Every structure is written in structure tokens, then in C-alpha cells.
Amino acid sequence: MQHEYFTAEDGTQVPPSEIIRFEENGGYNHLTLANGTVYYTRFNLGIYEREMVGHGFFRINKRNLVKLSSIQSATMNGEGQW
């Protein structure tokens, strides 16, 4: 079941359709919207991955889950990561 919205730490309700990236950063995760706004949550990235992978999201590395349609280009770093 897909969420109607995700709730950020400040109480903002964010519709999944507006999110382009989930980034794990220590105890918090960042939700980045298409307009550049960033919200913080405490959910584990694995929860978002299970929820969103069937909706156009892909886990590109250990810390990032991105909406594939939002990717404009990709470059591999010297360590073999995107």
C-alpha cells in the first residue's frame, strides 16, 4: 500500500508524487522535492525503498533512493559509485 503522504519532522505532509530523492544521513533522512525543498524524517531508508521502488524509484547506492524520471545525467566517481 502506498502512502498518501509522508510526514516530515516539522509536521509537513509531503505527497510521494512530489518527492524526487530520499537520502539517508545518519539518524535522519532527507526528502528532496522537485522544487528543491528538503524535509527531514527519521524513517529508515529501507522503509522508503520498499514503499517506493514500484513507483519509479531506484536505490542507486547505500544512501540514496531516487526517482528515475528525475535523473538528468549520471557520472561514476573514482570509487565505482554513482
PDB file of N, CA, C and O in Angstrom:
ATOM      1  N   MET A   1       0.832  -1.179   0.000  1.00  0.00           N
ATOM      2  CA  MET A   1       0.000   0.000   0.000  1.00  0.00           C
ATOM      3  C   MET A   1       0.882   1.248   0.000  1.00  0.00           C
ATOM      4  O   MET A   1       1.777   1.364   0.837  1.00  0.00           O
ATOM      5  N   GLN A   2       0.651   2.159  -0.899  1.00  0.00           N
ATOM      6  CA  GLN A   2       1.427   3.383  -0.978  1.00  0.00           C
ATOM      7  C   GLN A   2       0.816   4.450  -0.071  1.00  0.00           C
ATOM      8  O   GLN A   2      -0.403   4.594   0.012  1.00  0.00           O
ATOM      9  N   HIS A   3       1.689   5.189   0.602  1.00  0.00           N
ATOM     10  CA  HIS A   3       1.242   6.291   1.451  1.00  0.00           C
ATOM     11  C   HIS A   3       0.588   7.380   0.623  1.00  0.00           C
ATOM     12  O   HIS A   3       0.975   7.613  -0.522  1.00  0.00           O
ATOM     13  N   GLU A   4      -0.399   8.047   1.197  1.00  0.00           N
ATOM     14  CA  GLU A   4      -0.975   9.237   0.567  1.00  0.00           C
ATOM     15  C   GLU A   4      -0.024  10.402   0.753  1.00  0.00           C
ATOM     16  O   GLU A   4       0.004  11.327  -0.058  1.00  0.00           O
ATOM     17  N   TYR A   5       0.756  10.355   1.825  1.00  0.00           N
ATOM     18  CA  TYR A   5       1.757  11.370   2.096  1.00  0.00           C
ATOM     19  C   TYR A   5       2.745  10.824   3.118  1.00  0.00           C
ATOM     20  O   TYR A   5       2.450   9.867   3.834  1.00  0.00           O
ATOM     21  N   PHE A   6       3.925  11.446   3.177  1.00  0.00           N
ATOM     22  CA  PHE A   6       4.903  11.170   4.220  1.00  0.00           C
ATOM     23  C   PHE A   6       4.931  12.384   5.128  1.00  0.00           C
ATOM     24  O   PHE A   6       4.803  13.514   4.657  1.00  0.00           O
ATOM     25  N   THR A   7       5.097  12.166   6.425  1.00  0.00           N
ATOM     26  CA  THR A   7       5.124  13.271   7.372  1.00  0.00           C
ATOM     27  C   THR A   7       6.566  13.588   7.753  1.00  0.00           C
ATOM     28  O   THR A   7       7.290  12.727   8.253  1.00  0.00           O
ATOM     29  N   ALA A   8       6.975  14.833   7.512  1.00  0.00           N
ATOM     30  CA  ALA A   8       8.320  15.294   7.846  1.00  0.00           C
ATOM     31  C   ALA A   8       8.401  15.597   9.339  1.00  0.00           C
ATOM     32  O   ALA A   8       7.378  15.664  10.021  1.00  0.00           O
ATOM     33  N   GLU A   9       9.619  15.779   9.843  1.00  0.00           N
ATOM     34  CA  GLU A   9       9.833  16.071  11.260  1.00  0.00           C
ATOM     35  C   GLU A   9       9.083  17.318  11.725  1.00  0.00           C
ATOM     36  O   GLU A   9       8.663  17.392  12.880  1.00  0.00           O
ATOM     37  N   ASP A  10       8.913  18.298  10.836  1.00  0.00           N
ATOM     38  CA  ASP A  10       8.216  19.532  11.234  1.00  0.00           C
ATOM     39  C   ASP A  10       6.699  19.421  11.106  1.00  0.00           C
ATOM     40  O   ASP A  10       5.982  20.395  11.330  1.00  0.00           O
ATOM     41  N   GLY A  11       6.207  18.222  10.742  1.00  0.00           N
ATOM     42  CA  GLY A  11       4.771  18.001  10.627  1.00  0.00           C
ATOM     43  C   GLY A  11       4.211  18.202   9.229  1.00  0.00           C
ATOM     44  O   GLY A  11       3.035  17.925   8.994  1.00  0.00           O
ATOM     45  N   THR A  12       5.024  18.675   8.302  1.00  0.00           N
ATOM     46  CA  THR A  12       4.584  18.879   6.925  1.00  0.00           C
ATOM     47  C   THR A  12       4.233  17.538   6.295  1.00  0.00           C
ATOM     48  O   THR A  12       4.976  16.566   6.433  1.00  0.00           O
ATOM     49  N   GLN A  13       3.104  17.488   5.606  1.00  0.00           N
ATOM     50  CA  GLN A  13       2.686  16.275   4.910  1.00  0.00           C
ATOM     51  C   GLN A  13       3.104  16.403   3.444  1.00  0.00           C
ATOM     52  O   GLN A  13       2.659  17.303   2.731  1.00  0.00           O
ATOM     53  N   VAL A  14       3.968  15.482   3.012  1.00  0.00           N
ATOM     54  CA  VAL A  14       4.557  15.542   1.682  1.00  0.00           C
ATOM     55  C   VAL A  14       4.000  14.424   0.807  1.00  0.00           C
ATOM     56  O   VAL A  14       4.190  13.250   1.123  1.00  0.00           O
ATOM     57  N   PRO A  15       3.312  14.764  -0.291  1.00  0.00           N
ATOM     58  CA  PRO A  15       2.800  13.734  -1.195  1.00  0.00           C
ATOM     59  C   PRO A  15       3.965  13.031  -1.905  1.00  0.00           C
ATOM     60  O   PRO A  15       4.882  13.706  -2.372  1.00  0.00           O
ATOM     61  N   PRO A  16       3.954  11.704  -1.998  1.00  0.00           N
ATOM     62  CA  PRO A  16       5.032  10.978  -2.673  1.00  0.00           C
ATOM     63  C   PRO A  16       5.279  11.452  -4.101  1.00  0.00           C
ATOM     64  O   PRO A  16       6.412  11.387  -4.577  1.00  0.00           O
ATOM     65  N   SER A  17       4.262  11.920  -4.783  1.00  0.00           N
ATOM     66  CA  SER A  17       4.413  12.358  -6.173  1.00  0.00           C
ATOM     67  C   SER A  17       5.339  13.564  -6.309  1.00  0.00           C
ATOM     68  O   SER A  17       5.849  13.824  -7.399  1.00  0.00           O
ATOM     69  N   GLU A  18       5.566  14.311  -5.217  1.00  0.00           N
ATOM     70  CA  GLU A  18       6.430  15.493  -5.258  1.00  0.00           C
ATOM     71  C   GLU A  18       7.884  15.172  -4.914  1.00  0.00           C
ATOM     72  O   GLU A  18       8.764  16.008  -5.118  1.00  0.00           O
ATOM     73  N   ILE A  19       8.144  13.975  -4.395  1.00  0.00           N
ATOM     74  CA  ILE A  19       9.487  13.603  -3.937  1.00  0.00           C
ATOM     75  C   ILE A  19      10.306  13.076  -5.115  1.00  0.00           C
ATOM     76  O   ILE A  19       9.825  12.277  -5.919  1.00  0.00           O
ATOM     77  N   ILE A  20      11.573  13.549  -5.198  1.00  0.00           N
ATOM     78  CA  ILE A  20      12.466  13.027  -6.234  1.00  0.00           C
ATOM     79  C   ILE A  20      13.646  12.268  -5.645  1.00  0.00           C
ATOM     80  O   ILE A  20      14.340  11.543  -6.358  1.00  0.00           O
ATOM     81  N   ARG A  21      13.879  12.433  -4.326  1.00  0.00           N
ATOM     82  CA  ARG A  21      15.040  11.770  -3.717  1.00  0.00           C
ATOM     83  C   ARG A  21      14.837  11.578  -2.227  1.00  0.00           C
ATOM     84  O   ARG A  21      14.315  12.450  -1.531  1.00  0.00           O
ATOM     85  N   PHE A  22      15.267  10.404  -1.749  1.00  0.00           N
ATOM     86  CA  PHE A  22      15.371  10.101  -0.327  1.00  0.00           C
ATOM     87  C   PHE A  22      16.860   9.896  -0.068  1.00  0.00           C
ATOM     88  O   PHE A  22      17.495   9.091  -0.749  1.00  0.00           O
ATOM     89  N   GLU A  23      17.421  10.600   0.891  1.00  0.00           N
ATOM     90  CA  GLU A  23      18.843  10.450   1.207  1.00  0.00           C
ATOM     91  C   GLU A  23      19.015  10.144   2.680  1.00  0.00           C
ATOM     92  O   GLU A  23      18.530  10.886   3.534  1.00  0.00           O
ATOM     93  N   GLU A  24      19.705   9.050   2.983  1.00  0.00           N
ATOM     94  CA  GLU A  24      19.990   8.689   4.364  1.00  0.00           C
ATOM     95  C   GLU A  24      21.208   9.466   4.835  1.00  0.00           C
ATOM     96  O   GLU A  24      22.236   9.509   4.159  1.00  0.00           O
ATOM     97  N   ASN A  25      21.075  10.080   6.011  1.00  0.00           N
ATOM     98  CA  ASN A  25      22.165  10.893   6.543  1.00  0.00           C
ATOM     99  C   ASN A  25      22.203  10.741   8.055  1.00  0.00           C
ATOM    100  O   ASN A  25      21.657  11.565   8.788  1.00  0.00           O
ATOM    101  N   GLY A  26      22.848   9.690   8.506  1.00  0.00           N
ATOM    102  CA  GLY A  26      22.907   9.433   9.941  1.00  0.00           C
ATOM    103  C   GLY A  26      21.538   9.048  10.474  1.00  0.00           C
ATOM    104  O   GLY A  26      20.888   8.158   9.926  1.00  0.00           O
ATOM    105  N   GLY A  27      21.095   9.706  11.533  1.00  0.00           N
ATOM    106  CA  GLY A  27      19.804   9.397  12.143  1.00  0.00           C
ATOM    107  C   GLY A  27      18.615   9.992  11.421  1.00  0.00           C
ATOM    108  O   GLY A  27      17.468   9.686  11.747  1.00  0.00           O
ATOM    109  N   TYR A  28      18.884  10.846  10.438  1.00  0.00           N
ATOM    110  CA  TYR A  28      17.806  11.488   9.689  1.00  0.00           C
ATOM    111  C   TYR A  28      17.879  11.109   8.218  1.00  0.00           C
ATOM    112  O   TYR A  28      18.927  10.714   7.708  1.00  0.00           O
ATOM    113  N   ASN A  29      16.759  11.236   7.562  1.00  0.00           N
ATOM    114  CA  ASN A  29      16.710  11.111   6.112  1.00  0.00           C
ATOM    115  C   ASN A  29      16.200  12.416   5.546  1.00  0.00           C
ATOM    116  O   ASN A  29      15.376  13.094   6.161  1.00  0.00           O
ATOM    117  N   HIS A  30      16.687  12.758   4.391  1.00  0.00           N
ATOM    118  CA  HIS A  30      16.226  13.958   3.689  1.00  0.00           C
ATOM    119  C   HIS A  30      15.263  13.533   2.598  1.00  0.00           C
ATOM    120  O   HIS A  30      15.530  12.583   1.863  1.00  0.00           O
ATOM    121  N   LEU A  31      14.158  14.222   2.491  1.00  0.00           N
ATOM    122  CA  LEU A  31      13.232  14.067   1.375  1.00  0.00           C
ATOM    123  C   LEU A  31      13.411  15.304   0.519  1.00  0.00           C
ATOM    124  O   LEU A  31      13.166  16.416   0.987  1.00  0.00           O
ATOM    125  N   THR A  32      13.832  15.136  -0.720  1.00  0.00           N
ATOM    126  CA  THR A  32      14.017  16.282  -1.606  1.00  0.00           C
ATOM    127  C   THR A  32      12.881  16.310  -2.609  1.00  0.00           C
ATOM    128  O   THR A  32      12.572  15.303  -3.246  1.00  0.00           O
ATOM    129  N   LEU A  33      12.264  17.475  -2.742  1.00  0.00           N
ATOM    130  CA  LEU A  33      11.151  17.643  -3.676  1.00  0.00           C
ATOM    131  C   LEU A  33      11.661  18.185  -5.008  1.00  0.00           C
ATOM    132  O   LEU A  33      12.778  18.694  -5.102  1.00  0.00           O
ATOM    133  N   ALA A  34      10.829  18.069  -6.026  1.00  0.00           N
ATOM    134  CA  ALA A  34      11.186  18.546  -7.366  1.00  0.00           C
ATOM    135  C   ALA A  34      11.506  20.040  -7.366  1.00  0.00           C
ATOM    136  O   ALA A  34      12.297  20.491  -8.194  1.00  0.00           O
ATOM    137  N   ASN A  35      10.918  20.811  -6.467  1.00  0.00           N
ATOM    138  CA  ASN A  35      11.174  22.255  -6.419  1.00  0.00           C
ATOM    139  C   ASN A  35      12.414  22.613  -5.598  1.00  0.00           C
ATOM    140  O   ASN A  35      12.722  23.792  -5.425  1.00  0.00           O
ATOM    141  N   GLY A  36      13.133  21.594  -5.089  1.00  0.00           N
ATOM    142  CA  GLY A  36      14.354  21.813  -4.326  1.00  0.00           C
ATOM    143  C   GLY A  36      14.177  21.859  -2.823  1.00  0.00           C
ATOM    144  O   GLY A  36      15.168  21.862  -2.093  1.00  0.00           O
ATOM    145  N   THR A  37      12.950  21.895  -2.340  1.00  0.00           N
ATOM    146  CA  THR A  37      12.690  21.909  -0.899  1.00  0.00           C
ATOM    147  C   THR A  37      13.153  20.595  -0.282  1.00  0.00           C
ATOM    148  O   THR A  37      12.942  19.527  -0.857  1.00  0.00           O
ATOM    149  N   VAL A  38      13.783  20.673   0.887  1.00  0.00           N
ATOM    150  CA  VAL A  38      14.260  19.486   1.600  1.00  0.00           C
ATOM    151  C   VAL A  38      13.563  19.406   2.952  1.00  0.00           C
ATOM    152  O   VAL A  38      13.497  20.389   3.690  1.00  0.00           O
ATOM    153  N   TYR A  39      13.047  18.225   3.265  1.00  0.00           N
ATOM    154  CA  TYR A  39      12.437  17.962   4.570  1.00  0.00           C
ATOM    155  C   TYR A  39      13.205  16.838   5.242  1.00  0.00           C
ATOM    156  O   TYR A  39      13.861  16.043   4.569  1.00  0.00           O
ATOM    157  N   TYR A  40      13.126  16.766   6.567  1.00  0.00           N
ATOM    158  CA  TYR A  40      13.815  15.746   7.336  1.00  0.00           C
ATOM    159  C   TYR A  40      12.812  14.779   7.949  1.00  0.00           C
ATOM    160  O   TYR A  40      11.727  15.172   8.378  1.00  0.00           O
ATOM    161  N   THR A  41      13.199  13.500   7.981  1.00  0.00           N
ATOM    162  CA  THR A  41      12.397  12.475   8.645  1.00  0.00           C
ATOM    163  C   THR A  41      13.333  11.544   9.400  1.00  0.00           C
ATOM    164  O   THR A  41      14.551  11.616   9.236  1.00  0.00           O
ATOM    165  N   ARG A  42      12.775  10.679  10.217  1.00  0.00           N
ATOM    166  CA  ARG A  42      13.582   9.709  10.964  1.00  0.00           C
ATOM    167  C   ARG A  42      13.380   8.278  10.485  1.00  0.00           C
ATOM    168  O   ARG A  42      13.957   7.361  11.069  1.00  0.00           O
ATOM    169  N   PHE A  43      12.592   8.056   9.457  1.00  0.00           N
ATOM    170  CA  PHE A  43      12.357   6.702   8.975  1.00  0.00           C
ATOM    171  C   PHE A  43      13.606   6.132   8.328  1.00  0.00           C
ATOM    172  O   PHE A  43      14.410   6.865   7.753  1.00  0.00           O
ATOM    173  N   ASN A  44      13.760   4.827   8.425  1.00  0.00           N
ATOM    174  CA  ASN A  44      14.847   4.112   7.785  1.00  0.00           C
ATOM    175  C   ASN A  44      14.668   4.127   6.273  1.00  0.00           C
ATOM    176  O   ASN A  44      13.546   3.996   5.784  1.00  0.00           O
ATOM    177  N   LEU A  45      15.757   4.284   5.527  1.00  0.00           N
ATOM    178  CA  LEU A  45      15.686   4.338   4.074  1.00  0.00           C
ATOM    179  C   LEU A  45      15.081   3.059   3.490  1.00  0.00           C
ATOM    180  O   LEU A  45      14.429   3.103   2.447  1.00  0.00           O
ATOM    181  N   GLY A  46      15.291   1.931   4.151  1.00  0.00           N
ATOM    182  CA  GLY A  46      14.726   0.668   3.686  1.00  0.00           C
ATOM    183  C   GLY A  46      13.203   0.691   3.647  1.00  0.00           C
ATOM    184  O   GLY A  46      12.595   0.054   2.787  1.00  0.00           O
ATOM    185  N   ILE A  47      12.586   1.417   4.566  1.00  0.00           N
ATOM    186  CA  ILE A  47      11.122   1.550   4.575  1.00  0.00           C
ATOM    187  C   ILE A  47      10.674   2.287   3.324  1.00  0.00           C
ATOM    188  O   ILE A  47       9.720   1.876   2.663  1.00  0.00           O
ATOM    189  N   TYR A  48      11.366   3.384   2.996  1.00  0.00           N
ATOM    190  CA  TYR A  48      11.025   4.134   1.789  1.00  0.00           C
ATOM    191  C   TYR A  48      11.265   3.286   0.541  1.00  0.00           C
ATOM    192  O   TYR A  48      10.478   3.323  -0.405  1.00  0.00           O
ATOM    193  N   GLU A  49      12.347   2.530   0.550  1.00  0.00           N
ATOM    194  CA  GLU A  49      12.664   1.703  -0.611  1.00  0.00           C
ATOM    195  C   GLU A  49      11.548   0.691  -0.874  1.00  0.00           C
ATOM    196  O   GLU A  49      11.091   0.568  -2.010  1.00  0.00           O
ATOM    197  N   ARG A  50      11.110  -0.018   0.132  1.00  0.00           N
ATOM    198  CA  ARG A  50      10.020  -0.994  -0.040  1.00  0.00           C
ATOM    199  C   ARG A  50       8.739  -0.328  -0.536  1.00  0.00           C
ATOM    200  O   ARG A  50       7.994  -0.893  -1.336  1.00  0.00           O
ATOM    201  N   GLU A  51       8.508   0.870  -0.046  1.00  0.00           N
ATOM    202  CA  GLU A  51       7.290   1.599  -0.393  1.00  0.00           C
ATOM    203  C   GLU A  51       7.325   2.164  -1.816  1.00  0.00           C
ATOM    204  O   GLU A  51       6.312   2.156  -2.514  1.00  0.00           O
ATOM    205  N   MET A  52       8.490   2.651  -2.241  1.00  0.00           N
ATOM    206  CA  MET A  52       8.555   3.451  -3.468  1.00  0.00           C
ATOM    207  C   MET A  52       9.198   2.766  -4.676  1.00  0.00           C
ATOM    208  O   MET A  52       9.074   3.268  -5.793  1.00  0.00           O
ATOM    209  N   VAL A  53       9.874   1.643  -4.484  1.00  0.00           N
ATOM    210  CA  VAL A  53      10.583   1.023  -5.605  1.00  0.00           C
ATOM    211  C   VAL A  53       9.643   0.649  -6.755  1.00  0.00           C
ATOM    212  O   VAL A  53      10.068   0.669  -7.910  1.00  0.00           O
ATOM    213  N   GLY A  54       8.425   0.321  -6.485  1.00  0.00           N
ATOM    214  CA  GLY A  54       7.447   0.002  -7.528  1.00  0.00           C
ATOM    215  C   GLY A  54       6.790   1.226  -8.149  1.00  0.00           C
ATOM    216  O   GLY A  54       5.896   1.107  -8.987  1.00  0.00           O
ATOM    217  N   HIS A  55       7.244   2.403  -7.727  1.00  0.00           N
ATOM    218  CA  HIS A  55       6.646   3.656  -8.198  1.00  0.00           C
ATOM    219  C   HIS A  55       7.685   4.563  -8.847  1.00  0.00           C
ATOM    220  O   HIS A  55       7.618   5.786  -8.724  1.00  0.00           O
ATOM    221  N   GLY A  56       8.644   3.951  -9.540  1.00  0.00           N
ATOM    222  CA  GLY A  56       9.626   4.724 -10.294  1.00  0.00           C
ATOM    223  C   GLY A  56      10.864   5.129  -9.534  1.00  0.00           C
ATOM    224  O   GLY A  56      11.644   5.941 -10.031  1.00  0.00           O
ATOM    225  N   PHE A  57      11.076   4.586  -8.333  1.00  0.00           N
ATOM    226  CA  PHE A  57      12.267   4.900  -7.552  1.00  0.00           C
ATOM    227  C   PHE A  57      13.246   3.737  -7.606  1.00  0.00           C
ATOM    228  O   PHE A  57      12.851   2.580  -7.745  1.00  0.00           O
ATOM    229  N   PHE A  58      14.534   4.063  -7.495  1.00  0.00           N
ATOM    230  CA  PHE A  58      15.596   3.065  -7.556  1.00  0.00           C
ATOM    231  C   PHE A  58      16.670   3.452  -6.546  1.00  0.00           C
ATOM    232  O   PHE A  58      17.048   4.619  -6.443  1.00  0.00           O
ATOM    233  N   ARG A  59      17.156   2.459  -5.800  1.00  0.00           N
ATOM    234  CA  ARG A  59      18.223   2.728  -4.826  1.00  0.00           C
ATOM    235  C   ARG A  59      19.558   2.685  -5.564  1.00  0.00           C
ATOM    236  O   ARG A  59      20.039   1.615  -5.937  1.00  0.00           O
ATOM    237  N   ILE A  60      20.150   3.864  -5.770  1.00  0.00           N
ATOM    238  CA  ILE A  60      21.365   3.939  -6.574  1.00  0.00           C
ATOM    239  C   ILE A  60      22.630   3.610  -5.788  1.00  0.00           C
ATOM    240  O   ILE A  60      23.654   3.263  -6.376  1.00  0.00           O
ATOM    241  N   ASN A  61      22.564   3.717  -4.460  1.00  0.00           N
ATOM    242  CA  ASN A  61      23.672   3.328  -3.589  1.00  0.00           C
ATOM    243  C   ASN A  61      23.130   3.182  -2.169  1.00  0.00           C
ATOM    244  O   ASN A  61      21.921   3.254  -1.949  1.00  0.00           O
ATOM    245  N   LYS A  62      24.012   2.982  -1.229  1.00  0.00           N
ATOM    246  CA  LYS A  62      23.601   2.722   0.161  1.00  0.00           C
ATOM    247  C   LYS A  62      22.775   3.853   0.765  1.00  0.00           C
ATOM    248  O   LYS A  62      21.918   3.609   1.614  1.00  0.00           O
ATOM    249  N   ARG A  63      23.027   5.093   0.332  1.00  0.00           N
ATOM    250  CA  ARG A  63      22.402   6.253   0.975  1.00  0.00           C
ATOM    251  C   ARG A  63      21.320   6.944   0.173  1.00  0.00           C
ATOM    252  O   ARG A  63      20.661   7.838   0.704  1.00  0.00           O
ATOM    253  N   ASN A  64      21.102   6.571  -1.090  1.00  0.00           N
ATOM    254  CA  ASN A  64      20.199   7.342  -1.947  1.00  0.00           C
ATOM    255  C   ASN A  64      19.186   6.493  -2.702  1.00  0.00           C
ATOM    256  O   ASN A  64      19.521   5.478  -3.311  1.00  0.00           O
ATOM    257  N   LEU A  65      17.952   6.938  -2.641  1.00  0.00           N
ATOM    258  CA  LEU A  65      16.841   6.362  -3.385  1.00  0.00           C
ATOM    259  C   LEU A  65      16.292   7.495  -4.242  1.00  0.00           C
ATOM    260  O   LEU A  65      15.844   8.511  -3.709  1.00  0.00           O
ATOM    261  N   VAL A  66      16.321   7.337  -5.552  1.00  0.00           N
ATOM    262  CA  VAL A  66      15.948   8.440  -6.434  1.00  0.00           C
ATOM    263  C   VAL A  66      14.822   8.063  -7.388  1.00  0.00           C
ATOM    264  O   VAL A  66      14.642   6.898  -7.744  1.00  0.00           O
ATOM    265  N   LYS A  67      14.078   9.073  -7.788  1.00  0.00           N
ATOM    266  CA  LYS A  67      13.030   8.904  -8.788  1.00  0.00           C
ATOM    267  C   LYS A  67      13.714   8.893 -10.154  1.00  0.00           C
ATOM    268  O   LYS A  67      14.299   9.894 -10.568  1.00  0.00           O
ATOM    269  N   LEU A  68      13.639   7.770 -10.845  1.00  0.00           N
ATOM    270  CA  LEU A  68      14.362   7.611 -12.103  1.00  0.00           C
ATOM    271  C   LEU A  68      14.024   8.687 -13.123  1.00  0.00           C
ATOM    272  O   LEU A  68      14.904   9.131 -13.859  1.00  0.00           O
ATOM    273  N   SER A  69      12.783   9.110 -13.181  1.00  0.00           N
ATOM    274  CA  SER A  69      12.392  10.117 -14.169  1.00  0.00           C
ATOM    275  C   SER A  69      12.985  11.497 -13.871  1.00  0.00           C
ATOM    276  O   SER A  69      12.926  12.385 -14.721  1.00  0.00           O
ATOM    277  N   SER A  70      13.557  11.690 -12.671  1.00  0.00           N
ATOM    278  CA  SER A  70      14.140  12.983 -12.321  1.00  0.00           C
ATOM    279  C   SER A  70      15.631  13.063 -12.653  1.00  0.00           C
ATOM    280  O   SER A  70      16.224  14.137 -12.558  1.00  0.00           O
ATOM    281  N   ILE A  71      16.237  11.954 -13.037  1.00  0.00           N
ATOM    282  CA  ILE A  71      17.672  11.943 -13.332  1.00  0.00           C
ATOM    283  C   ILE A  71      17.918  12.560 -14.698  1.00  0.00           C
ATOM    284  O   ILE A  71      17.339  12.137 -15.698  1.00  0.00           O
ATOM    285  N   GLN A  72      18.787  13.566 -14.726  1.00  0.00           N
ATOM    286  CA  GLN A  72      19.139  14.228 -15.983  1.00  0.00           C
ATOM    287  C   GLN A  72      20.452  13.701 -16.532  1.00  0.00           C
ATOM    288  O   GLN A  72      20.633  13.642 -17.748  1.00  0.00           O
ATOM    289  N   SER A  73      21.378  13.314 -15.647  1.00  0.00           N
ATOM    290  CA  SER A  73      22.643  12.712 -16.067  1.00  0.00           C
ATOM    291  C   SER A  73      23.228  11.978 -14.872  1.00  0.00           C
ATOM    292  O   SER A  73      22.814  12.195 -13.734  1.00  0.00           O
ATOM    293  N   ALA A  74      24.196  11.106 -15.139  1.00  0.00           N
ATOM    294  CA  ALA A  74      24.846  10.348 -14.074  1.00  0.00           C
ATOM    295  C   ALA A  74      26.318  10.195 -14.412  1.00  0.00           C
ATOM    296  O   ALA A  74      26.684   9.950 -15.562  1.00  0.00           O
ATOM    297  N   THR A  75      27.162  10.341 -13.389  1.00  0.00           N
ATOM    298  CA  THR A  75      28.597  10.201 -13.559  1.00  0.00           C
ATOM    299  C   THR A  75      29.120   9.293 -12.459  1.00  0.00           C
ATOM    300  O   THR A  75      28.783   9.478 -11.289  1.00  0.00           O
ATOM    301  N   MET A  76      29.933   8.320 -12.819  1.00  0.00           N
ATOM    302  CA  MET A  76      30.518   7.422 -11.843  1.00  0.00           C
ATOM    303  C   MET A  76      31.754   8.083 -11.243  1.00  0.00           C
ATOM    304  O   MET A  76      32.574   8.649 -11.966  1.00  0.00           O
ATOM    305  N   ASN A  77      31.886   8.011  -9.919  1.00  0.00           N
ATOM    306  CA  ASN A  77      33.064   8.591  -9.279  1.00  0.00           C
ATOM    307  C   ASN A  77      34.231   7.604  -9.371  1.00  0.00           C
ATOM    308  O   ASN A  77      34.064   6.500  -9.889  1.00  0.00           O
ATOM    309  N   GLY A  78      35.377   7.978  -8.888  1.00  0.00           N
ATOM    310  CA  GLY A  78      36.565   7.138  -8.962  1.00  0.00           C
ATOM    311  C   GLY A  78      36.496   5.877  -8.144  1.00  0.00           C
ATOM    312  O   GLY A  78      37.351   5.004  -8.287  1.00  0.00           O
ATOM    313  N   GLU A  79      35.494   5.756  -7.283  1.00  0.00           N
ATOM    314  CA  GLU A  79      35.333   4.575  -6.447  1.00  0.00           C
ATOM    315  C   GLU A  79      34.295   3.608  -6.987  1.00  0.00           C
ATOM    316  O   GLU A  79      33.906   2.659  -6.306  1.00  0.00           O
ATOM    317  N   GLY A  80      33.848   3.848  -8.206  1.00  0.00           N
ATOM    318  CA  GLY A  80      32.864   2.952  -8.827  1.00  0.00           C
ATOM    319  C   GLY A  80      31.449   3.171  -8.355  1.00  0.00           C
ATOM    320  O   GLY A  80      30.603   2.292  -8.521  1.00  0.00           O
ATOM    321  N   GLN A  81      31.163   4.335  -7.763  1.00  0.00           N
ATOM    322  CA  GLN A  81      29.814   4.650  -7.305  1.00  0.00           C
ATOM    323  C   GLN A  81      29.236   5.779  -8.130  1.00  0.00           C
ATOM    324  O   GLN A  81      29.964   6.594  -8.696  1.00  0.00           O
ATOM    325  N   TRP A  82      27.934   5.815  -8.189  1.00  0.00           N
ATOM    326  CA  TRP A  82      27.232   6.873  -8.929  1.00  0.00           C
ATOM    327  C   TRP A  82      26.978   8.044  -8.048  1.00  0.00           C
ATOM    328  O   TRP A  82      26.397   9.035  -8.491  1.00  0.00           O
TER     329      TRP A  82
END
